[in-house]
Amino acid sequence: MERRFSLRVGQEELGRVPDARFYFYKHINGQTLPDRRGTTLRNNSEACAHAVRCTPLTLSKLARSGKSTYHAWQVSDGQRTIYVVRGKVVIEKR
């Protein structure tokens, strides 16, 4: 009978830094929508880039209402705010 063994080595031991969990709280026109699940990303810079990439689509969806709107992503590592990415759509009727 042949036995197979597997050895699991942590990412730290392989020279890789483990991924971190980041939370993206939405602030829309004075209301805060918490992020309870979070997103796993490699580092703070990647978390900021994720918020920046998501901002145009979010603002586009909010602007469809035809009203001026304010939106911000508050990026947190679960203990402190790391970045805030803000955007605003102003609709002027003339």
N, C-alpha and C positions, 0 to 999 in steps of 0.2 A: 504494500500500500504506500503510495507516494503522498507526502504531506507538503503542502505549499504554505509558505509563510509570507506575510506582507509586512513591510516596515513602513510606517507612516512617519514622515519627517515634517515638522512644522515649517511654515514658510520662512520664519525668521532664520532657521538653521540653513536654509538654502540660499540665504543672502537676499531674499525678497522681503519687503516690508508688507505686512498684511494690509488688506484693504480696510478702509474706515467707513463708517456709516455717517451720512450727512442728512440733515433734515431741511426741507425747503418750505418755509412758512409763507403763504400767500397773503399779501395785504392788498385788498381791493376796495377802493373808495371808503376807507375807514374801518373795514371789517377784516378780521384776521381769520384765516383758515389754517389750522394746524396740520402739520404733516406727522402722522402718528407712526408710519411705517419706515420712512427714511429710504435712502438710496445708497447703495454701496459703491464707492468710487475710490480711486487710488490715493488722492491727496487733496489738499485745500485748493490748489490751482485748478484741478479738474472739476471740483465742486463749483467754483466760480464760473468756469467756462460753461458748465451745464446750465446754470441759471441764466447766463447771457444768451445762450442758444435758445432757451425756452421763452424768453421775453417777447420777441416779435410775434410769435404765434399767439401767445396769451393776449397781448395788446390788440391784435387783429380780431380775435374773437370778442373781446370786450367792446371794441369800437363799433361792431355791427349793431349795437343797440341804438346808435345814433346820438349818444350822449358823450360828453367829455368824461374821461375816466383816468384814474391814477392806479398804478399797479407797482408793487415791489415784491421781490423775493428776498426773504431773510434767510441766509444760509447759516446753519448752525451745525456744530459737531456734537450736539446733545448737551453740551455744558455751557457754551458761549456762542455768541454771534461772531461769525468770521467775516462775512461779506453781506452787503445789502446792494441789490441790483434794482434800480428804479426806472420806471418808464411812465410816460404820460401821453395821452391823446387828447388834443384840444380840437373840438369841432366848432367852427365859427360859421354862423349863417349871416349872409349879407344881403 
